[in-house]
Each structure stands twice: as structure tokens, then as C-alpha cells.
Amino acid sequence: MGNPVVHWEIAAKDYPKAKEFYGKLFDWEIDDNNPMNYGMVKTGDGLCGGLFKAEGDTPNYVAFYVEVDDLQKYLDKAVELGGAQVVPPTPIPGIGAFAMFSDLDGNVIGIFKGTK
């Protein structure tokens, strides 16, 4: 069996409006009371998601994250297959680490390794 999708996120230029929009549209509970101000979305389906403010040069985007056992190995493999590294392995304190790459069409995909 392949690697599972474990998280999704939406980066929005106007976070308060996006939070209100998605909360009302899908009846999502969005909790951003954390040190990173990252809106954790509870949908009830078991797959968690997030919403955050895209600041600076970060564009608005929608991405999903696939769980892997070695972030750099998968980034290298994505590049070998014609993709490009977008975000290097980056720690998420107390949770794990993530990285991002773009595929052949420029879609940005995340990979995640939890602390186990």
C-alpha cells in the first residue's frame, strides 16, 4: 500500500475572511489558538487540515501532505523525476517536520514525517 495523505491546508492572503468563509460554508470548527496562529480545522472525517495567513512572498495555495519516512529522500526522488524542491525539511516543534515540492505541472505537494 502507498503512503497515506495525512493533512491538507489552505494558505489565504486574507486569513480572517477565509476563516469565516470556510467556517460558514462547510460548518468547520477552526481553532487558531496556538503559538503559530495556525487554524487547525476539525471536519469530523479523521483527516485533519489547516488554514493560515499567506504572508510575504508566500502565495495563496491549497496543498495536501503525504506521510513519508525520510523527507530528504522523497524530495530528492521528486527532483529526480522532474519536480522541484519548494520548501526544505522544516521542523514543526513537538509534531514532526515537513517539506514541499512542485510536480511536473507546478502543483505544490507537501510531505510530512511525524515524531514517533
KENU-390671 format. One record per atom (N, C-alpha, C): atom name; y negated, x negated, z; residue in three letters. Coordinates in pm, 1 decimal. Example, Ala and Ser with C-alpha at 12.3 -4.5 7.8 and 13.67 -1.06 7.14 Angstrom:
+------+----------+----------+----------+------+
: atom :       yy :       xx :       zz : type :
+------+----------+----------+----------+------+
:    N :    569.0 :  -1319.0 :    780.0 :  ALA :
:   CA :    450.0 :  -1230.0 :    780.0 :  ALA :
:    C :    330.0 :  -1320.0 :    780.0 :  ALA :
:    N :    225.0 :  -1285.0 :    708.0 :  SER :
:   CA :    106.0 :  -1367.0 :    714.0 :  SER :
:    C :     -3.0 :  -1290.0 :    787.0 :  SER :
+------+----------+----------+----------+------+
REM end
This chain:
+------+----------+----------+----------+------+
: atom :       yy :       xx :       zz : type :
+------+----------+----------+----------+------+
:    N :    117.1 :    -84.3 :      0.0 :  MET :
:   CA :      0.0 :      0.0 :      0.0 :  MET :
:    C :   -124.3 :    -89.4 :      0.0 :  MET :
:    N :   -228.3 :    -46.8 :    -66.9 :  GLY :
:   CA :   -351.3 :   -124.1 :    -78.5 :  GLY :
:    C :   -437.5 :   -119.9 :     46.7 :  GLY :
:    N :   -547.0 :   -193.4 :     42.0 :  ASN :
:   CA :   -641.1 :   -197.6 :    154.1 :  ASN :
:    C :   -715.3 :    -65.1 :    165.7 :  ASN :
:    N :   -732.9 :    -12.6 :    287.6 :  PRO :
:   CA :   -795.7 :    118.6 :    305.2 :  PRO :
:    C :   -949.0 :    113.5 :    306.3 :  PRO :
:    N :  -1009.1 :    222.0 :    261.5 :  VAL :
:   CA :  -1153.4 :    242.3 :    278.4 :  VAL :
:    C :  -1173.7 :    283.3 :    423.5 :  VAL :
:    N :  -1263.0 :    212.3 :    495.7 :  VAL :
:   CA :  -1278.8 :    237.4 :    638.3 :  VAL :
:    C :  -1419.6 :    280.6 :    678.9 :  VAL :
:    N :  -1514.1 :    272.0 :    585.8 :  HIS :
:   CA :  -1652.8 :    306.0 :    621.6 :  HIS :
:    C :  -1731.5 :    330.0 :    493.8 :  HIS :
:    N :  -1835.3 :    409.6 :    503.6 :  TRP :
:   CA :  -1929.4 :    428.5 :    393.8 :  TRP :
:    C :  -2069.3 :    427.2 :    453.0 :  TRP :
:    N :  -2170.2 :    400.8 :    367.3 :  GLU :
:   CA :  -2306.7 :    403.5 :    418.4 :  GLU :
:    C :  -2406.1 :    437.1 :    308.5 :  GLU :
:    N :  -2519.6 :    486.9 :    354.2 :  ILE :
:   CA :  -2630.5 :    520.7 :    265.8 :  ILE :
:    C :  -2753.1 :    445.3 :    317.1 :  ILE :
:    N :  -2813.8 :    365.0 :    230.0 :  ALA :
:   CA :  -2938.6 :    295.2 :    262.8 :  ALA :
:    C :  -3052.4 :    375.5 :    199.3 :  ALA :
:    N :  -3146.6 :    417.4 :    280.7 :  ALA :
:   CA :  -3255.2 :    503.3 :    232.7 :  ALA :
:    C :  -3390.7 :    438.8 :    260.7 :  ALA :
:    N :  -3480.4 :    445.2 :    163.9 :  LYS :
:   CA :  -3615.7 :    390.7 :    183.4 :  LYS :
:    C :  -3691.2 :    470.6 :    289.7 :  LYS :
:    N :  -3672.2 :    602.9 :    293.0 :  ASP :
:   CA :  -3737.2 :    687.3 :    393.9 :  ASP :
:    C :  -3628.4 :    742.0 :    486.0 :  ASP :
:    N :  -3592.7 :    661.3 :    584.4 :  TYR :
:   CA :  -3482.1 :    695.6 :    673.8 :  TYR :
:    C :  -3500.2 :    830.4 :    744.8 :  TYR :
:    N :  -3616.9 :    859.4 :    805.4 :  PRO :
:   CA :  -3629.4 :    988.7 :    874.2 :  PRO :
:    C :  -3604.5 :   1108.4 :    781.6 :  PRO :
:    N :  -3656.2 :   1102.1 :    659.4 :  LYS :
:   CA :  -3633.2 :   1212.3 :    565.1 :  LYS :
:    C :  -3486.2 :   1220.9 :    524.6 :  LYS :
:    N :  -3424.0 :   1104.6 :    501.9 :  ALA :
:   CA :  -3282.5 :   1104.0 :    464.3 :  ALA :
:    C :  -3196.0 :   1157.2 :    578.3 :  ALA :
:    N :  -3227.8 :   1116.6 :    700.2 :  LYS :
:   CA :  -3152.5 :   1163.8 :    816.7 :  LYS :
:    C :  -3161.5 :   1315.7 :    826.8 :  LYS :
:    N :  -3280.9 :   1369.2 :    810.8 :  GLU :
:   CA :  -3299.1 :   1514.8 :    816.0 :  GLU :
:    C :  -3228.0 :   1582.8 :    699.5 :  GLU :
:    N :  -3242.2 :   1528.1 :    578.8 :  PHE :
:   CA :  -3180.7 :   1585.5 :    459.1 :  PHE :
:    C :  -3028.8 :   1595.3 :    473.8 :  PHE :
:    N :  -2962.9 :   1481.4 :    501.8 :  TYR :
:   CA :  -2816.7 :   1481.6 :    511.5 :  TYR :
:    C :  -2767.0 :   1558.3 :    633.3 :  TYR :
:    N :  -2841.8 :   1550.8 :    742.2 :  GLY :
:   CA :  -2803.6 :   1627.4 :    861.0 :  GLY :
:    C :  -2801.6 :   1776.5 :    833.4 :  GLY :
:    N :  -2907.1 :   1825.8 :    767.5 :  LYS :
:   CA :  -2913.7 :   1969.2 :    735.2 :  LYS :
:    C :  -2818.3 :   2006.8 :    622.9 :  LYS :
:    N :  -2808.4 :   1922.7 :    521.1 :  LEU :
:   CA :  -2724.2 :   1954.5 :    406.0 :  LEU :
:    C :  -2577.1 :   1966.4 :    443.7 :  LEU :
:    N :  -2525.7 :   1868.9 :    516.8 :  PHE :
:   CA :  -2382.9 :   1864.5 :    547.5 :  PHE :
:    C :  -2350.5 :   1893.7 :    693.4 :  PHE :
:    N :  -2450.9 :   1929.6 :    773.3 :  ASP :
:   CA :  -2431.8 :   1956.8 :    915.4 :  ASP :
:    C :  -2374.8 :   1834.5 :    987.6 :  ASP :
:    N :  -2424.8 :   1714.7 :    948.3 :  TRP :
:   CA :  -2380.8 :   1590.6 :   1009.4 :  TRP :
:    C :  -2456.6 :   1562.7 :   1137.4 :  TRP :
:    N :  -2386.8 :   1509.2 :   1236.1 :  GLU :
:   CA :  -2450.0 :   1456.9 :   1356.8 :  GLU :
:    C :  -2472.4 :   1308.1 :   1332.4 :  GLU :
:    N :  -2598.1 :   1264.0 :   1337.2 :  ILE :
:   CA :  -2632.7 :   1124.6 :   1308.7 :  ILE :
:    C :  -2693.4 :   1063.4 :   1433.8 :  ILE :
:    N :  -2623.5 :    966.4 :   1490.7 :  ASP :
:   CA :  -2666.2 :    903.2 :   1614.7 :  ASP :
:    C :  -2716.6 :    761.5 :   1586.4 :  ASP :
:    N :  -2849.1 :    741.7 :   1598.7 :  ASP :
:   CA :  -2906.6 :    609.1 :   1574.8 :  ASP :
:    C :  -2957.2 :    545.1 :   1703.8 :  ASP :
:    N :  -2903.8 :    590.9 :   1816.2 :  ASN :
:   CA :  -2941.7 :    536.1 :   1945.6 :  ASN :
:    C :  -2854.5 :    413.0 :   1975.7 :  ASN :
:    N :  -2884.7 :    302.4 :   1906.3 :  ASN :
:   CA :  -2813.7 :    177.3 :   1924.7 :  ASN :
:    C :  -2909.3 :     63.0 :   1892.8 :  ASN :
:    N :  -2877.5 :    -59.6 :   1932.2 :  PRO :
:   CA :  -2969.8 :   -172.1 :   1912.5 :  PRO :
:    C :  -3008.8 :   -197.7 :   1766.9 :  PRO :
:    N :  -2924.3 :   -158.7 :   1671.8 :  MET :
:   CA :  -2953.3 :   -184.6 :   1530.5 :  MET :
:    C :  -3024.2 :    -66.6 :   1463.0 :  MET :
:    N :  -3045.8 :     43.6 :   1537.5 :  ASN :
:   CA :  -3104.0 :    165.9 :   1480.6 :  ASN :
:    C :  -3026.2 :    213.2 :   1358.2 :  ASN :
:    N :  -2896.6 :    193.6 :   1361.3 :  TYR :
:   CA :  -2806.7 :    231.1 :   1252.3 :  TYR :
:    C :  -2754.5 :    370.8 :   1281.7 :  TYR :
:    N :  -2776.9 :    463.9 :   1193.4 :  GLY :
:   CA :  -2735.0 :    601.3 :   1214.2 :  GLY :
:    C :  -2586.9 :    620.1 :   1189.1 :  GLY :
:    N :  -2508.4 :    624.0 :   1294.9 :  MET :
:   CA :  -2364.7 :    649.5 :   1280.9 :  MET :
:    C :  -2344.4 :    798.5 :   1256.0 :  MET :
:    N :  -2270.7 :    829.3 :   1150.2 :  VAL :
:   CA :  -2251.3 :    967.7 :   1107.0 :  VAL :
:    C :  -2113.6 :   1015.0 :   1149.1 :  VAL :
:    N :  -2110.9 :   1127.1 :   1217.2 :  LYS :
:   CA :  -1984.9 :   1189.6 :   1256.2 :  LYS :
:    C :  -1962.2 :   1309.6 :   1164.7 :  LYS :
:    N :  -1855.6 :   1302.6 :   1084.7 :  THR :
:   CA :  -1827.4 :   1411.1 :    990.5 :  THR :
:    C :  -1706.1 :   1492.6 :   1030.9 :  THR :
:    N :  -1625.5 :   1439.8 :   1123.1 :  GLY :
:   CA :  -1507.3 :   1512.6 :   1166.8 :  GLY :
:    C :  -1383.6 :   1481.7 :   1085.6 :  GLY :
:    N :  -1394.1 :   1400.2 :    979.4 :  ASP :
:   CA :  -1277.3 :   1372.3 :    896.1 :  ASP :
:    C :  -1205.9 :   1243.2 :    933.2 :  ASP :
:    N :  -1255.3 :   1171.0 :   1033.3 :  GLY :
:   CA :  -1193.0 :   1046.6 :   1074.8 :  GLY :
:    C :  -1250.9 :    923.6 :   1008.0 :  GLY :
:    N :  -1310.8 :    936.4 :    891.0 :  LEU :
:   CA :  -1373.5 :    823.8 :    822.5 :  LEU :
:    C :  -1520.1 :    819.7 :    863.3 :  LEU :
:    N :  -1560.4 :    711.7 :    929.2 :  CYS :
:   CA :  -1697.8 :    705.6 :    978.2 :  CYS :
:    C :  -1791.6 :    655.5 :    869.4 :  CYS :
:    N :  -1916.7 :    691.7 :    884.6 :  GLY :
:   CA :  -2018.1 :    649.8 :    789.7 :  GLY :
:    C :  -2145.8 :    613.9 :    860.6 :  GLY :
:    N :  -2241.8 :    566.5 :    782.7 :  GLY :
:   CA :  -2368.1 :    527.1 :    841.2 :  GLY :
:    C :  -2484.7 :    551.1 :    747.2 :  GLY :
:    N :  -2601.2 :    561.4 :    807.5 :  LEU :
:   CA :  -2726.0 :    583.3 :    735.4 :  LEU :
:    C :  -2828.0 :    490.5 :    798.0 :  LEU :
:    N :  -2904.3 :    418.7 :    713.5 :  PHE :
:   CA :  -3004.0 :    328.3 :    770.2 :  PHE :
:    C :  -3122.4 :    312.4 :    677.0 :  PHE :
:    N :  -3229.2 :    253.6 :    729.6 :  LYS :
:   CA :  -3350.6 :    230.5 :    653.5 :  LYS :
:    C :  -3335.9 :    103.8 :    571.3 :  LYS :
:    N :  -3351.9 :    117.5 :    439.6 :  ALA :
:   CA :  -3351.2 :      2.7 :    349.3 :  ALA :
:    C :  -3489.2 :    -61.3 :    356.0 :  ALA :
:    N :  -3497.6 :   -177.1 :    418.8 :  GLU :
:   CA :  -3627.3 :   -242.5 :    438.3 :  GLU :
:    C :  -3643.2 :   -364.0 :    348.0 :  GLU :
:    N :  -3767.4 :   -400.3 :    323.8 :  GLY :
:   CA :  -3796.3 :   -519.9 :    245.4 :  GLY :
:    C :  -3740.3 :   -509.4 :    104.8 :  GLY :
:    N :  -3664.9 :   -612.7 :     64.6 :  ASP :
:   CA :  -3607.8 :   -617.1 :    -70.2 :  ASP :
:    C :  -3477.9 :   -538.9 :    -83.9 :  ASP :
:    N :  -3428.8 :   -483.3 :     26.4 :  THR :
:   CA :  -3304.5 :   -406.6 :     19.9 :  THR :
:    C :  -3328.8 :   -277.3 :    -58.3 :  THR :
:    N :  -3254.3 :   -256.2 :   -165.9 :  PRO :
:   CA :  -3271.8 :   -131.3 :   -242.3 :  PRO :
:    C :  -3200.9 :    -16.0 :   -172.3 :  PRO :
:    N :  -3237.1 :    106.2 :   -209.8 :  ASN :
:   CA :  -3157.8 :    218.5 :   -162.2 :  ASN :
:    C :  -3023.9 :    212.7 :   -237.0 :  ASN :
:    N :  -2915.8 :    249.3 :   -168.0 :  TYR :
:   CA :  -2784.0 :    245.6 :   -229.7 :  TYR :
:    C :  -2686.5 :    330.5 :   -149.8 :  TYR :
:    N :  -2572.5 :    355.6 :   -209.7 :  VAL :
:   CA :  -2458.0 :    418.0 :   -143.8 :  VAL :
:    C :  -2341.2 :    322.4 :   -164.0 :  VAL :
:    N :  -2268.2 :    291.9 :    -58.2 :  ALA :
:   CA :  -2155.5 :    198.3 :    -68.9 :  ALA :
:    C :  -2041.3 :    244.4 :     19.9 :  ALA :
:    N :  -1923.6 :    196.0 :    -12.5 :  PHE :
:   CA :  -1809.1 :    214.2 :     76.0 :  PHE :
:    C :  -1755.3 :     76.3 :    110.9 :  PHE :
:    N :  -1682.1 :     68.9 :    222.0 :  TYR :
:   CA :  -1629.3 :    -57.5 :    272.5 :  TYR :
:    C :  -1476.9 :    -51.4 :    277.9 :  TYR :
:    N :  -1415.1 :   -157.1 :    230.4 :  VAL :
:   CA :  -1270.1 :   -169.8 :    230.5 :  VAL :
:    C :  -1232.0 :   -273.9 :    335.8 :  VAL :
:    N :  -1132.4 :   -241.9 :    415.6 :  GLU :
:   CA :  -1087.2 :   -334.9 :    519.3 :  GLU :
:    C :  -1002.9 :   -445.9 :    456.9 :  GLU :
:    N :  -1034.2 :   -571.2 :    494.3 :  VAL :
:   CA :   -960.2 :   -688.0 :    445.8 :  VAL :
:    C :   -931.6 :   -781.4 :    562.7 :  VAL :
:    N :   -841.4 :   -876.5 :    539.9 :  ASP :
:   CA :   -806.6 :   -970.4 :    647.0 :  ASP :
:    C :   -886.7 :  -1100.0 :    641.9 :  ASP :
:    N :   -956.7 :  -1125.7 :    529.6 :  ASP :
:   CA :  -1031.6 :  -1250.1 :    513.1 :  ASP :
:    C :  -1148.4 :  -1223.8 :    418.3 :  ASP :
:    N :  -1267.9 :  -1212.9 :    472.5 :  LEU :
:   CA :  -1384.9 :  -1178.0 :    391.7 :  LEU :
:    C :  -1409.6 :  -1277.7 :    278.5 :  LEU :
:    N :  -1410.0 :  -1406.3 :    309.7 :  GLN :
:   CA :  -1441.2 :  -1506.1 :    207.3 :  GLN :
:    C :  -1337.4 :  -1507.2 :     95.8 :  GLN :
:    N :  -1211.4 :  -1489.5 :    132.3 :  LYS :
:   CA :  -1103.9 :  -1486.6 :     32.3 :  LYS :
:    C :  -1127.9 :  -1373.5 :    -68.4 :  LYS :
:    N :  -1166.8 :  -1256.8 :    -19.3 :  TYR :
:   CA :  -1189.8 :  -1143.8 :   -108.8 :  TYR :
:    C :  -1320.0 :  -1158.6 :   -187.8 :  TYR :
:    N :  -1422.5 :  -1219.2 :   -127.2 :  LEU :
:   CA :  -1544.8 :  -1247.3 :   -203.4 :  LEU :
:    C :  -1514.2 :  -1343.9 :   -317.8 :  LEU :
:    N :  -1439.8 :  -1449.1 :   -287.0 :  ASP :
:   CA :  -1403.4 :  -1546.9 :   -390.2 :  ASP :
:    C :  -1322.3 :  -1480.7 :   -501.6 :  ASP :
:    N :  -1230.6 :  -1393.4 :   -464.1 :  LYS :
:   CA :  -1147.4 :  -1324.8 :   -563.4 :  LYS :
:    C :  -1234.1 :  -1233.1 :   -650.8 :  LYS :
:    N :  -1330.4 :  -1163.2 :   -589.8 :  ALA :
:   CA :  -1420.3 :  -1076.3 :   -666.7 :  ALA :
:    C :  -1498.8 :  -1158.2 :   -768.8 :  ALA :
:    N :  -1547.8 :  -1274.9 :   -727.2 :  VAL :
:   CA :  -1622.9 :  -1362.5 :   -818.2 :  VAL :
:    C :  -1531.6 :  -1412.9 :   -929.8 :  VAL :
:    N :  -1409.6 :  -1453.7 :   -896.7 :  GLU :
:   CA :  -1313.6 :  -1499.9 :   -998.5 :  GLU :
:    C :  -1287.4 :  -1392.7 :  -1103.4 :  GLU :
:    N :  -1289.4 :  -1266.3 :  -1060.7 :  LEU :
:   CA :  -1261.8 :  -1155.2 :  -1151.3 :  LEU :
:    C :  -1385.2 :  -1108.3 :  -1228.1 :  LEU :
:    N :  -1500.4 :  -1174.0 :  -1206.2 :  GLY :
:   CA :  -1621.2 :  -1139.8 :  -1281.4 :  GLY :
:    C :  -1729.2 :  -1071.3 :  -1201.9 :  GLY :
:    N :  -1705.2 :  -1047.8 :  -1073.1 :  GLY :
:   CA :  -1806.9 :   -987.2 :   -987.3 :  GLY :
:    C :  -1902.4 :  -1094.7 :   -935.6 :  GLY :
:    N :  -1988.7 :  -1054.7 :   -842.8 :  ALA :
:   CA :  -2085.3 :  -1148.4 :   -785.2 :  ALA :
:    C :  -2102.3 :  -1120.2 :   -636.5 :  ALA :
:    N :  -2116.3 :  -1227.7 :   -558.5 :  GLN :
:   CA :  -2143.6 :  -1210.2 :   -416.0 :  GLN :
:    C :  -2284.3 :  -1155.9 :   -398.4 :  GLN :
:    N :  -2298.8 :  -1054.5 :   -312.7 :  VAL :
:   CA :  -2429.6 :   -995.3 :   -282.7 :  VAL :
:    C :  -2472.3 :  -1030.7 :   -140.4 :  VAL :
:    N :  -2380.4 :  -1016.1 :    -43.9 :  VAL :
:   CA :  -2406.8 :  -1049.7 :     96.2 :  VAL :
:    C :  -2291.0 :  -1136.4 :    145.0 :  VAL :
:    N :  -2319.3 :  -1253.9 :    200.1 :  PRO :
:   CA :  -2211.7 :  -1339.3 :    251.6 :  PRO :
:    C :  -2152.3 :  -1278.0 :    378.7 :  PRO :
:    N :  -2039.6 :  -1330.4 :    426.2 :  PRO :
:   CA :  -1984.4 :  -1280.3 :    552.0 :  PRO :
:    C :  -2091.4 :  -1282.3 :    661.4 :  PRO :
:    N :  -2109.0 :  -1166.3 :    723.5 :  THR :
:   CA :  -2214.9 :  -1146.4 :    821.8 :  THR :
:    C :  -2157.4 :  -1078.4 :    945.1 :  THR :
:    N :  -2174.8 :  -1137.4 :   1062.7 :  PRO :
:   CA :  -2118.8 :  -1076.4 :   1183.6 :  PRO :
:    C :  -2190.2 :   -947.3 :   1223.4 :  PRO :
:    N :  -2112.2 :   -855.4 :   1278.9 :  ILE :
:   CA :  -2162.9 :   -733.7 :   1342.9 :  ILE :
:    C :  -2118.9 :   -747.0 :   1488.0 :  ILE :
:    N :  -2210.0 :   -784.1 :   1577.8 :  PRO :
:   CA :  -2171.5 :   -814.0 :   1716.1 :  PRO :
:    C :  -2086.3 :   -704.7 :   1781.4 :  PRO :
:    N :  -1973.9 :   -747.0 :   1835.8 :  GLY :
:   CA :  -1884.6 :   -656.7 :   1906.6 :  GLY :
:    C :  -1800.6 :   -566.4 :   1818.4 :  GLY :
:    N :  -1814.9 :   -577.1 :   1685.3 :  ILE :
:   CA :  -1742.8 :   -487.1 :   1595.0 :  ILE :
:    C :  -1657.1 :   -564.2 :   1495.6 :  ILE :
:    N :  -1713.2 :   -667.8 :   1435.7 :  GLY :
:   CA :  -1642.9 :   -744.1 :   1332.7 :  GLY :
:    C :  -1741.2 :   -815.3 :   1243.4 :  GLY :
:    N :  -1715.9 :   -810.0 :   1114.1 :  ALA :
:   CA :  -1805.1 :   -872.5 :   1016.9 :  ALA :
:    C :  -1789.9 :   -799.6 :    883.3 :  ALA :
:    N :  -1892.9 :   -814.1 :    797.1 :  PHE :
:   CA :  -1888.1 :   -751.8 :    666.3 :  PHE :
:    C :  -1943.6 :   -847.9 :    562.2 :  PHE :
:    N :  -1918.8 :   -816.9 :    437.4 :  ALA :
:   CA :  -1975.7 :   -887.5 :    323.7 :  ALA :
:    C :  -1985.4 :   -784.9 :    211.2 :  ALA :
:    N :  -2060.7 :   -817.9 :    106.7 :  MET :
:   CA :  -2073.4 :   -726.4 :     -6.3 :  MET :
:    C :  -2069.5 :   -804.6 :   -137.0 :  MET :
:    N :  -2015.7 :   -739.2 :   -240.6 :  PHE :
:   CA :  -2012.8 :   -797.4 :   -374.3 :  PHE :
:    C :  -2048.2 :   -689.0 :   -474.8 :  PHE :
:    N :  -2084.8 :   -731.2 :   -594.5 :  SER :
:   CA :  -2105.3 :   -633.5 :   -701.7 :  SER :
:    C :  -1988.5 :   -646.3 :   -798.4 :  SER :
:    N :  -1949.4 :   -532.9 :   -856.4 :  ASP :
:   CA :  -1839.2 :   -533.6 :   -951.3 :  ASP :
:    C :  -1892.6 :   -561.3 :  -1092.3 :  ASP :
:    N :  -1810.2 :   -542.4 :  -1191.4 :  LEU :
:   CA :  -1846.9 :   -573.2 :  -1329.9 :  LEU :
:    C :  -1963.2 :   -488.5 :  -1381.9 :  LEU :
:    N :  -1983.9 :   -370.2 :  -1323.2 :  ASP :
:   CA :  -2092.5 :   -281.6 :  -1365.5 :  ASP :
:    C :  -2212.5 :   -287.0 :  -1272.3 :  ASP :
:    N :  -2209.8 :   -375.2 :  -1173.3 :  GLY :
:   CA :  -2321.6 :   -387.5 :  -1080.5 :  GLY :
:    C :  -2312.4 :   -296.7 :   -959.1 :  GLY :
:    N :  -2203.1 :   -220.3 :   -944.4 :  ASN :
:   CA :  -2184.1 :   -138.2 :   -825.2 :  ASN :
:    C :  -2163.0 :   -228.5 :   -705.4 :  ASN :
:    N :  -2227.2 :   -197.8 :   -594.0 :  VAL :
:   CA :  -2214.2 :   -279.7 :   -473.9 :  VAL :
:    C :  -2105.5 :   -220.6 :   -384.3 :  VAL :
:    N :  -2009.3 :   -305.2 :   -348.7 :  ILE :
:   CA :  -1895.0 :   -265.8 :   -266.2 :  ILE :
:    C :  -1895.7 :   -352.9 :   -142.0 :  ILE :
:    N :  -1864.8 :   -293.7 :    -27.4 :  GLY :
:   CA :  -1856.2 :   -369.3 :     96.1 :  GLY :
:    C :  -1712.9 :   -398.1 :    134.1 :  GLY :
:    N :  -1694.7 :   -507.3 :    206.0 :  ILE :
:   CA :  -1564.9 :   -538.1 :    265.7 :  ILE :
:    C :  -1589.5 :   -562.4 :    414.9 :  ILE :
:    N :  -1489.5 :   -530.2 :    495.0 :  PHE :
:   CA :  -1504.8 :   -532.0 :    639.5 :  PHE :
:    C :  -1381.0 :   -592.7 :    705.0 :  PHE :
:    N :  -1406.8 :   -671.5 :    808.6 :  LYS :
:   CA :  -1297.0 :   -724.2 :    892.0 :  LYS :
:    C :  -1335.4 :   -698.2 :   1037.1 :  LYS :
:    N :  -1255.6 :   -618.3 :   1104.1 :  GLY :
:   CA :  -1282.7 :   -584.6 :   1242.7 :  GLY :
:    C :  -1233.3 :   -692.7 :   1338.3 :  GLY :
:    N :  -1282.1 :   -684.7 :   1460.2 :  THR :
:   CA :  -1231.8 :   -773.7 :   1564.0 :  THR :
:    C :  -1111.2 :   -708.2 :   1625.9 :  THR :
:    N :   -996.1 :   -768.9 :   1609.1 :  LYS :
:   CA :   -871.3 :   -710.4 :   1661.0 :  LYS :
:    C :   -802.9 :   -807.5 :   1750.0 :  LYS :
+------+----------+----------+----------+------+
REM end
